[in-house]
Amino acid sequence: MKLKTLHPVLWILPIFTLAWGVFILFYFDTFYSRNIDPEYPYLINGLNAALLKFNQIGHYDHPGTPFQMLCGLIIRITHLFTGKGSISQDVINRPDYYLYSISLFLIILQSILVYIIGFVGQKRGIKKTPLLLLQSGILLNFILLMVFCRVYPERWLFITSILFIIVYLTCGYNKQKPLTFAIASGIIMGMGLATKFNYLPLLILPLLLMCDYKHRLIYIGTSILSFFVFILPIINRFKDYWNFIIGIATHDGIYGKGQERMFNPDIINENIIQLIKAAPEVLFLLIALLILLIIVIIKRKKIRGINYTLFFSGSICLILFQLVMIVKHYKADYLIPLLSIYPLFLFMIYRYFEDLYTDNKYKFIPVLLLSLICIFFSV
């Protein structure tokens, strides 16, 4: 398939992603006047990665290693073409220049990946409407619209989810290449977990799209291996990382601070309110998935080799798992892993109604309503 054969509608969201990303990046003041944490720590750790001084990487608690390595690579490339003096001196003298370079690279990469979703999906014979759903992640919550003005691991988590969608379309859609899908999913999800621990609930997702235990075991094994490969630069700090995660799990304060108890009811109540304000559409998504699960159970029918009972029930568990992690220690950015995978939920809901109804008028209505709810709450 040639590039020019892509349907014009499928160009809209890649172009919008690029245009909006550049606009929002330059709309705000420079990084030093608004965000120094975690932008500047990641810049310095990216510099250490660029210099191959891995023992000087101080940010290991997420652990964040894939994003730091990416920052290091972009710093190297930027300095190669526009550097002034030594790389260390140049980054220290012009930190915002390098932060803008990293952010622009991520904007361009994300735009290309959104285009690839349309390209691969059209090649697989998927209709325009569900492909637009898969491309629409940026529109489904205000938080995702605003990430382009930041340089932090959540940007990479958003891109990681897009990569997983591409892998699903390439290898997992209609069970075309189950072994490749298991291995590729494991690599990507391991990278996501190595980028930030709050990506953990999404590791459930590929299991819901596989049809047998053999490929699930391969996926789990690949994920574990991938995680350790991606954290190799800070592997000597793994014990510190693990202690940090245990501290978060066993203390009621953020970053492992506070009292030594898992949950603080007062904090959780306040965090639930903040969560509902930031992402009210997640309640509608949960209700929709629960209703669909009931319908699937009543019909007791496996359609097109897709186990919708497993997918809808597993998706509910995934979302609840993510929400529990968020209400324990709330920050709006912690929602990004969940928000970034909204398009796949909508796509699978569309597929179910496509199988359930033959009339095109009716099968898209529930998905359209859910999409509009997400977009309404994002603006």
C-alpha positions, 0 to 999 in steps of 0.5 A, spaced: 500 500 500 502 506 498 502 512 502 498 516 498 492 511 498 491 512 506 484 515 506 484 523 507 480 522 514 485 518 517 490 524 516 486 528 520 488 526 527 496 525 526 496 532 523 492 535 529 497 531 534 503 535 530 499 542 530 496 541 537 503 539 540 507 544 537 502 550 539 501 547 546 509 547 547 510 554 545 504 557 548 507 556 555 513 560 558 520 557 558 521 550 562 525 554 567 519 559 569 514 554 570 517 546 570 523 544 573 521 538 577 521 533 574 524 536 567 530 538 569 532 532 573 530 528 567 534 532 563 541 531 567 539 524 568 539 524 560 545 527 560 549 522 564 546 517 560 548 521 554 555 520 557 554 513 558 555 515 566 550 510 568 552 510 575 551 517 576 543 516 574 540 519 580 533 518 578 531 510 579 525 510 583 520 510 577 525 507 575 524 511 568 530 508 565 527 508 558 525 515 558 532 517 561 536 513 555 531 516 550 533 523 553 540 521 552 540 519 545 536 526 543 541 530 547 547 526 543 543 528 536 541 535 538 549 536 540 551 533 534 548 538 529 547 544 533 552 543 539 556 549 542 562 546 546 562 540 550 556 536 551 556 537 558 557 545 558 552 546 552 546 542 556 548 546 563 548 553 559 542 551 554 537 547 558 531 549 555 534 548 548 535 541 550 528 540 553 525 543 547 528 538 542 526 532 547 519 535 547 519 536 539 522 529 538 516 526 542 511 530 538 513 528 531 514 521 534 507 521 537 504 524 530 507 519 526 505 513 530 498 516 530 499 516 522 501 508 523 495 506 526 491 508 520 496 506 515 496 499 519 489 498 520 487 500 513 491 495 511 488 490 515 481 492 512 479 495 518 473 501 517 475 508 518 470 509 524 474 504 528 480 507 526 479 514 528 477 511 535 484 508 535 487 514 533 483 519 538 487 518 544 489 525 545 482 528 545 479 523 550 481 527 556 484 534 557 490 531 561 492 528 555 491 534 551 496 538 556 502 533 556 505 536 550 508 542 554 512 537 559 518 533 559 517 527 563 516 519 563 508 520 562 509 522 555 513 516 554 507 512 557 502 515 552 507 513 546 508 506 549 500 505 549 500 507 542 506 502 540 501 497 543 495 499 539 500 498 533 502 491 535 495 489 536 493 491 529 499 488 526 500 481 530 494 481 534 488 483 530 484 477 528 489 472 531 494 473 525 500 472 529 499 470 536 506 468 537 509 475 535 504 478 538 505 475 545 513 477 544 512 484 542 507 485 547 511 483 552 517 487 550 513 494 550 509 492 556 516 491 560 518 497 557 512 501 560 513 498 567 520 500 566 518 507 565 514 508 571 511 503 576 504 505 575 503 502 568 503 495 572 495 495 571 496 495 563 500 489 563 493 485 564 491 488 557 495 483 552 492 477 556 485 479 555 487 479 547 490 472 547 487 466 546 491 460 550 495 459 556 502 458 552 502 465 549 500 468 555 506 464 559 510 467 553 508 474 554 509 474 561 516 471 561 518 476 555 515 482 559 519 480 565 525 479 561 524 486 557 523 489 564 530 487 566 533 489 560 530 496 560 533 497 567 540 494 566 543 501 566 541 502 573 541 494 575 545 496 581 540 500 584 535 495 583 534 494 591 533 501 592 528 501 587 524 495 590 525 498 597 522 505 594 516 501 591 515 497 598 515 504 601 509 507 597 505 500 598 506 500 605 505 508 607 499 512 606 503 518 604 506 520 597 513 517 595 513 512 601 512 518 606 507 518 611 504 513 616 506 506 615 499 503 613 497 502 606 490 506 606 488 513 609 481 513 609 481 521 609 486 521 604 483 516 600 476 520 600 479 527 598 483 523 592 476 520 590 473 527 589 480 529 585 479 523 581 472 524 579 474 531 577 479 530 573 476 524 569 469 523 570 468 519 564 471 513 567 465 512 571 461 512 564 466 507 561 466 502 567 458 502 567 458 501 560 463 495 560 459 492 566 453 492 562 456 489 556 459 484 560 452 482 563 449 482 556 455 477 553 454 473 559 446 472 558 448 471 550 453 466 552 456 466 545 463 467 543 464 471 537 469 471 531 474 468 536 474 473 541 472 472 548 468 478 550 467 475 557 474 475 558 476 482 555 470 486 559 471 483 565 478 483 565 478 491 563 473 492 569 479 489 573 484 493 570 481 499 571 479 498 578 486 496 579 489 502 576 484 507 580 486 504 587 493 505 585 491 512 584 486 514 590 492 511 594 497 517 592 493 522 587 496 526 582 492 527 575 498 525 571 498 518 574 491 517 570 495 517 564 496 510 563 489 509 563 487 514 559 492 512 554 488 506 553 481 509 552 481 508 544 482 500 545 477 500 550 472 504 545 475 500 539 473 493 542 466 496 544 465 497 537 467 491 535 462 487 539 456 491 537 459 490 530 458 483 531 452 484 535 448 488 530 448 488 522 445 495 522 450 500 521 445 505 524 445 502 531 452 498 532 455 505 533 451 509 537 453 506 544 461 507 542 459 514 539 455 516 546 461 514 550 466 517 545 462 524 546 462 523 553 470 523 554 471 529 549 465 533 553 469 532 559 476 533 556 474 540 554 
